[in-house]
Structure formats: structure tokens, C-alpha cells
Amino acid sequence: MLQHSVEGCRVLVIEDEYYLADDLRTELDDAGAIVIGPAGSVEDAMDLIASQSHLDAAVVDMNLGGEPASPVIDTLLERSVFVVLSTGYDEDAIPERFRHLPRCEKPIRIGRLTTILGEAF
């Protein structure tokens, strides 16, 4: 079985549920990624994005404290950052312009996420 690596990839975690964000940060770190964040709000995410000269990828919860993450995703895509959506919603709830992005349904399985990320690099 082909293994994909996230070793050394700079991955931004954007998730508003603390325990999910912390688990994701830990699992990505254990997989060798350089984890940025997590950020739990649109404002915090935008600040983190602005503070980084380079990001390889981002895992973005579609809903951050009741606020759509669309501005965050738009900014990441403008910077050519590979985005993986994290959501409990079905595809119909995702804005049409983001439906082409890979998606991990919650709870996120780290094996699936690292495969998606590893295939991108």
C-alpha cells in the first residue's frame, strides 16, 4: 500500500471545537506536519494566514462559531494554499464554489486526511 507523507508540510488548522482542534493538531504533528494554529474563528484564522509567509495546506471547518468560513477559504485559495474542508454537513450545504475541494467529514480520520494531504504534494 502506497503511503503518502505530510512530513514537513506546513498545515494550518482552522477548527472552532477545542478538543477536535487539539486532536487534529496532535495527530498532524505526530504524522510529521508542521502545524500552524489552530484558529477557532474567522478573525483568528485571517490573522494567522496574514502572519505566515508560506502555508502548504489548511484544514478548514466550514462553520466557525456560527460564522461561515467562506472568507477564510477564499483567502487561502487566493494564496494557492491546498484546502481540505472539515464538515459535518452534506455537500448541499457547501457553497458551490468550494464543492471541488476535498472534504473530510467529522469526526476526521487522520489516515484519510494525511492521504488527501500527501497526494497533494
Buried (B, 14 or more C-beta within 10 A) or exposed (E): EEEBEBEEBBBBBBBBBEEBBEBBBEBBBEBEBBBBBBBBBBBBBBEBBEEBEEBBBBBBBBBBEEEEBBEBBBBBBEEEBBBBBBBEEEEEEBEEEBEEBBBBEBEBEBEEBBBBBBEBE
